Amino acid sequence: MALYNLEAVVIRSRNLGEADRLLTLYSYQRGKVRAVARGARRPRNRLRAGAEPFTHGDYLLFSNKGLDNISQCEIIGSFRAIREDLIKTAIGAYILELLDALTEEEEPVGDLFPFLLAVLETLSRGGDLELILRSVEVGFLARLGYKPELGQCVNCRGVLKDAVRFSAAQGGALCFGCSRTDSDAFAVSAGSLAALDYLLNTPFDQATKLRVSATMRTQLKDITASLIRSRLGQDLKSASFLALVKETTGTSL
Amino acid sequence: MYYPEPMGRLIAQLRKLPGIGPRTAQRLAFHILDIPDQEAKQLIEAIATARDEVSHCSICGNLATEDPCNLCSSPGRDRSLICVLQDPRAVVAMERTHEYKGLYHVLGGAISPMEGIGPDELRVKELIQRLQDGTVKEVVLATDLNAEGEVTATYLARLIKPLGIKTTRLAHGLPVGGDLEYADQVTLAKAFEGRREL
């Protein structure tokens, strides 16, 4: 029975059997890992707090024939500020589900783990939540190899002028001449592409200080939503709760 | 299949129950065959009666044989207080304390954004409807103390507070009989926040 350590964030936690929880961890060492926290639903169980979504901790696991089991957990941070705020919880759940949907098990990706921690810390502190969300979406996509082409036409590599469309299927901006190559491509402004480029190439905590107009925000949302739908082929389950929270609280997200 | 067909069917049905694996299903099937006729008939009758007679109270959503249930129709309960719970099993746990004398509202689950369970899948509209006539002065949100329970409580508080009703949450903290050194830091921090003067 091999024991191993993981520094990880719980990205999903589901009930299993009578008192267990099946956790999906995103770890620094191994990327996405699934493991069972035995008895984690019992009030006195020591794994209980470490089995909650958003928890960042050091986990000791032992490998089994089937799923690995969590033996011990030392919590580094619980991100309570996210869990105790309705809007942040809705955004956080969407972010964790997006990460889960975009990644494969046991395939660690470059700086995705530190990026996830930076995201959760920024979300805890608050700020422009809509821009945080957009930055996370493009940040995940870029780190997983789906960085959109924004500097030149994704089809002909030509220079982009004023009339630009965005094609999620081709993964970038189309010039006027190539706009007919994708009937689903939609019009975006050069300013929106520049804002997206800024979000992609600026450190995460700085990127969210960008000032953008309401029209650009809508276009940024359309771009990231179309890219995610194109990669996943479906909408995330938590997107509907996010929309409901937006409606209930009157927040723009 | 190595068993006679009716025995195989019984094992297959028992295996569908939660937490029952193939070995346990076999053991239970053998036990059912071994028990006296009378006991087996009582088991069959208990299952059939529970299925036929137990339903959900149209007011609180708790399990009941009458509608409204005996808790909702009891004149001795405090009608200004409603305790919101996820599950009928939590009603039993609360009643065992003998501390709570108000009414209940069972949601039938908790909001789970990542599983696609939203307020529409729960008895949230029914709860808000119960709060409209001004009788209820306090709502105790006693959903589970995990991520789903927290998001449900936070969401409900957003809906209930504008109605001018006091909204409270069950305290978090250390279990009775628990050693402080074994408590995790999140629980301990919550317990510290909720400390009270002696």
Chai-1 contact restraints between the chains, C-beta under 6 A:
chainA,res_idxA,chainB,res_idxB,connection_type,confidence,min_distance_angstrom,max_distance_angstrom,comment,restraint_id
A,G17,B,G19,contact,1.0,0.0,6.0,A-B,restraint_1
A,E18,B,G19,contact,1.0,0.0,6.0,A-B,restraint_2
A,P43,B,P175,contact,1.0,0.0,6.0,A-B,restraint_3
A,R44,B,P175,contact,1.0,0.0,6.0,A-B,restraint_4
A,A49,B,D184,contact,1.0,0.0,6.0,A-B,restraint_5
A,A49,B,V186,contact,1.0,0.0,6.0,A-B,restraint_6
A,A49,B,T187,contact,1.0,0.0,6.0,A-B,restraint_7
A,E52,B,A147,contact,1.0,0.0,6.0,A-B,restraint_8
A,P53,B,A147,contact,1.0,0.0,6.0,A-B,restraint_9
A,I75,B,D184,contact,1.0,0.0,6.0,A-B,restraint_10
A,I75,B,Q185,contact,1.0,0.0,6.0,A-B,restraint_11
A,S78,B,V186,contact,1.0,0.0,6.0,A-B,restraint_12
A,R83,B,E150,contact,1.0,0.0,6.0,A-B,restraint_13
A,L86,B,T154,contact,1.0,0.0,6.0,A-B,restraint_14
A,L86,B,Y155,contact,1.0,0.0,6.0,A-B,restraint_15
A,L86,B,R158,contact,1.0,0.0,6.0,A-B,restraint_16
A,T89,B,V151,contact,1.0,0.0,6.0,A-B,restraint_17
A,A93,B,P113,contact,1.0,0.0,6.0,A-B,restraint_18
A,A93,B,M114,contact,1.0,0.0,6.0,A-B,restraint_19
A,E97,B,M114,contact,1.0,0.0,6.0,A-B,restraint_20
A,K237,B,M114,contact,1.0,0.0,6.0,A-B,restraint_21
A,K237,B,G116,contact,1.0,0.0,6.0,A-B,restraint_22
A,S238,B,P113,contact,1.0,0.0,6.0,A-B,restraint_23
A,S238,B,M114,contact,1.0,0.0,6.0,A-B,restraint_24
A,F241,B,P113,contact,1.0,0.0,6.0,A-B,restraint_25
A,F241,B,G118,contact,1.0,0.0,6.0,A-B,restraint_26
